[in-house]
Amino acid sequence: MSFHEHSTNIKHKKTTLDFYRIKKRIGCELDILFTINDCKKNAAICYDNPLEIQVSRYFIDSSVTTVEKIEDVILHELAHAIVGPGNGHNDTWKDCAREIGCTSDVCAGPFLKKKDYNYVLTCPDGCDIRKLRVKKLNICSKHRKVLHVVKIN
């Protein structure tokens, strides 16, 4: 095992331990499975049947992700678990999120490294955009010109 793999493994184990520590701290007694997934689109997600919270390894391993951000994302997903399905990010969810100490932000912000994206879209006027997925026709929102798409992964 390389140093990087060992370091990554430690971060994932720490995040798992942090999840159970945070769950206990807020007094959540729900039976929730915690796992780390390979999702590039969402920092984390909460499933309701069975109750499971998954956090993206790309989010955990990102150079822009702080310990505080990981905790906030875990609290965000715990709020979803507590209020149950069908609440999305409504006032019931927001009240619960704030009550347990979450900022109630609905987006973790960008966390992928350039190498993790699948496509590079280039505008004739110099804009460079990276995306996981692309549509058939992609237009630069700034210059209103068709973007050239190159698959990189």
Secondary structure by P-SEA (a helix, b strand, c coil): ccaaaaaaaaaaaaaaaaaaaaaaaaccccccccccccccccccccccccbbbbbbccccccccccaaaaaaaaaaaaaaaaacccccccaaaaaaaaaaccccccccccccccccccbbbbcccbbbbbbcccccccccccccbbbbbbbcc
